[in-house]
Amino acid sequence: MDARKRKRLESAGWQVGDIDEFLGLSEEELEFIEAKLALANSLKEKRKQRRLTQEQLARKIGSSQSRVAKMEAADSTVSLDSIVRTLLTLGMPMSQIARVLGSGLQAKVA
């Protein structure tokens, strides 16, 4: 947000901040969310590269289409374990999974 807009909002009584300030998240919680989002995005990309529908992937992992949709959306009810296992099932090597996690964290630090 540009400084002029920020000043105008603050002078009108609005508080301006980012999501972690609003939610009161710790650094660890933010990093966890970023990691989960990075893996979820990779899962969706990998599924599309393999030309699988969510339903086809669900059958492959013994789950439901709605669960795959939740994984791809990084839903809070889905564990990192489930996302990682599904990525491995899709043929993504652990080294690439580690790179996905590393690139997400490096982007935040940069």
N, C-alpha and C positions, 0 to 999 in steps of 0.2 A: 504494500500500500504506500502510495506516495505521501510525503510529509504534509503536504497541504490538506489532503483529504483527512489524514489522521488528526491534524490540529482542529479542523472543522468539526469532526465527530466528537472529539474530546471537549471542545468548547460548548457543544450542545448537550454535554452530560453523559455521553457514551464512554464506556471503558473499551480500550482497544488493546488486544493481546493476541497470543497464539493459542492453539488448541491445548497444549500442555499446561499453560497457565490457567486456562478455563477449567480444565478437568482436574488440575492439581496432580498431574502424573509425575512420577519420579523418572530419572534418567533410565533406570533399568526397565520400567514399564514402557517407556517410549521405544527403547531399543527392541524389546520383545514384540511390540506391535509392528515396528518397521520390518523385523525379521519375518514375521508371519505374513505380512502383506507382500514382501518380496517373494516368498515361497509360493504363496497363493497365485500371484501373477505368473510365476514360472510354470505352475501346474496347468493353468489355463492355456498358456502358450504351447506347452508340450503336448497337451491333449489335442489342440488344433493342428499342430504339426503332424501328429499321428493320424489325423482325419477321423477322430473318434467323437461321437456325440457324448454328452454327459451320461446318457443312459447306457451306452456301450461301455464306457469306462466303469460305470457303477457295477455292471455285470462282471467285468473283469476283476474288480476288487471285492466282489461279494457285498455290495452295498446298494444304496438307492440313488436315483438321479438327484433327488433333493439334497442328499448328503454331499454329492459331488459339487452341486451348486454352492452349498455352504462352504465347502473347502475353497472353492475358487473365489469366494467373497471374503475369505478370512474370518468367517463367523466365529464369535466367541465360544460357541459350543464345540468347535472343532479343535482338536489338539495338533500341535506341531508334529507329533508322532504320526498321526494319520496322513498329514500332508506329505511328510517325508517318505513314508511307506508307499504312498501312491506315486510319487515322483520316481521312486526306485522301480516300481512296477511298470511305469512307462518307459523305463530304460535310461533314466538320467543317472549317470554315475555320481557317487558321493562327492567326488572332487568338484564336479560342476555345481552340486548343491552347496558345497562350501563356498564356491566363488559367488554364487547368488547372495549368500549371506554376507560375504565379505564386501561385495560391491554396494550393497545396501547400507552397510555401516560406514564404509569409506565415503559415500556420498554425503552422509550426515556430518562427518567430521570435516570434510572439505569446505 
